[in-house]
């Protein structure tokens, strides 16, 4: 049974940083295409960062230069380092194996002073 679990969310002040982690069981993430999505209240879920099986990364314009998606092959996780956070980054963040029905339950990120 495949399970994805996000962690690392929380409350942070504007300009701060958080590191989200997506841990997997039942599947190796080493060569899976992965995505981090977010959904803010009243908005549609959007893809913010992705990494291909070969490690190519891509980001939505709003987070370019601030977010970084990486893999940890030893821990079987995919991580999202988020820097220079602002209020517009407030959302529930989800990880997914791209193109599948495998999604985590989400982790809340709130950016507020």
N, C-alpha and C positions, 0 to 999 in steps of 0.2 A: 504494500500500500504506500503510495507516494504522499508525502506530507511536506509542506513548506511552512516554515514558521519565521515570521519577521520579528525583529527586536531592535531596540536602540532608539525608539521614538521618545518623545517627551516634550517638555516646555523649555524653550530657549529664548533668550533675548535677541532682538534684531542685531545682526552682525555676528551672531554666534555660530557654532558648528555642532553638527550631530553626525554620527556614523551609524547607519542602518545596516543590519545584517540579515540575510535570508539563509536559514539553515535548512538542509534537506535530509529527509530520510526516505529510504526506498528507491532512491535514484541518485546517480552520480551527476553532479552539476559540472563536472570538469569540462565537458565538451558540448554542453547544452546551450543553445541560444537563450538568453535570459533577458527579462525586462523588469524595470521598476516603473510602476504606474503610481499616480496619485489621484485622489478625488477630494476636491474641496466641497464644502456644503453648497448645495444648489448648482453644482457644476458637473459636467460629465467627467468620467475617468479619462485621464490622459497619460500617454507614455512620456516619461521624462528622461529615461536613460535605457540603453540597451547594449548588450554585448553579444557578438556572434560566437559561433562555435570555435572560430579561429582567433577570437579575441579582439575583433574590431569593435570599437565603441561608437556610439552615436548619442546625441543629446538634443532635447528640445531647446530652441533658442533661449528661452527664459532662464535656463540653468547652465548654459555653456560657460565654461570658465569658473564655475562655482561648485559643480557636482562632478564626482568621479566614480565610475562604476568599475569594480575590480572583482576578480575571483581569488579565493583562497583554496587551492587544490587540496591542501592537507586537512583543512577543516570542513571541506565540502560546503562552502558558503559562497554567496555572491553579496558583495557589500556596496553600499552607496555612501560615499563621503560627501557631506553637504556643508559647504562653507558659506560665509557671508549671507546667512539666512535672512529673509525678510518676511513680512506679514503675508505676502502672496504665496509663500511656500507652505503655509498652513494647510494641512490636508491629512487624510489617511493615506499612507503609502503601502503599496502592495508589490510583492514580487511574483513573478510568473515564469514558467518555462514557456518561452515564446511558441505560439502555435498549438498549445495544448490547453487542456482544461485544468491544469495544475496551477492553483493560486494559493497564496497564503491568506491568513485571516486579516492582515493589515496591522499597521502600527501608526498611532496618532502622532503627528508632529504639529506642535503649536508654537508659533513664533509671535511673541508678545512681550511688551515691557510691563 
